[in-house]
Amino acid sequence: MKTRTLLITLALTTALFAGCAKQPAPVVETPVAEAPKVEEPKTDVVTTASIVDTEAAFEKAMSSEGTWIIASLKDLTFDKELVLDGEFKNGKKDAEGKDVVQRKIGLYTQDDKHVVTARFTLTAPKLTVTSPEASIQHGTFKGDLYVSSINFQLVDATVDGNVYFTTDEAKSTFKMDDKSSVTGVQELKK
């Protein structure tokens, strides 16, 4: 009998402590007001680089919906005409606080100190440049180059072919540094 009484007492005590134990608070869902939708301003340019190693990626990056820098990781060859199109800002401001317009085909790789580590060749029958403030840098374009924009530059680059300017202004604003060269003619061709 003592054992039975002891077991019943023990069971009641356990039940009492279990009933008094802290129970988790019930979860009450409170509706959260949605933040008002704010229209983001539309960006007309992308200011990042497009580092490419395929012809398809290169062609997309140089379109009007591409990027301001098109950087190749190897030689690329096309059997069709290419167009560097669109006006892009490089994310920097000039001395007057205006966005800097720039477009660059980078036919090279560089290390963390900006030393050129490899140079590449872009081959196509024709490359037309309509992007203003554009350049080809540190590599070779093999084919004929048609420049329709102002301030086009060759920077430490070679054009293995002709450079044709489609306007007087394109020709008069063209620049190339002393490390650059053109193997063919440079002439106005309207």
Steps between C-alpha positions, in 0.01 A plus 500: 500500500783734585649436161169574333456825693857597419447435127173696495665791684792491263268496194293792634812702583639439151167599343487811718849610399434420134181704508679795658794488262543800276303454182598686182296810442242461229600643162284791401528610142489874465445632152792708373425799285663472159748769411377725225641412161759750388580524133872472445646735241590319180871472434598577144845344526688230678826607662657162555750315289412196296785252511443256217656190352244407234395665176133509608578675829730750325237587241232548768731718713578733209133558413304807609376295797848381596764646729741793483806271511521184294805306620608189313680209662618344172521548123155525344407448133179598321398435140252787503506876549495637856359827635606676821178683575346713777600784728634394838614674815795354689378586850743789546442876504700768322631820662158662453317208664357362175492127421795388287399332173740222399505165318797264488590176327776353716693231315725415795526376857683676779626432851400680819754776423340560156797350315388337173558124531355375168380652171234363270382533139145576394440392140198602291457616140367836622454679832286815504534731801196718570554538877641843589826523697590140411839332484680177424774433751809276532424248226445452127192540286540308175262630234372835375391754759222751420484790746175700512539652846700784646818464705578141407843389628754225454696448821801270467302318231543385141250503217611236252293649219358836395336772706216676321333808648137554402491871598747789502450536875579132561825542307601831660445374857674161452807444720758228535800488730858432387467129593208454258509429128279451195637273225263629229363836397331762717249688291162663481239273340148644510 
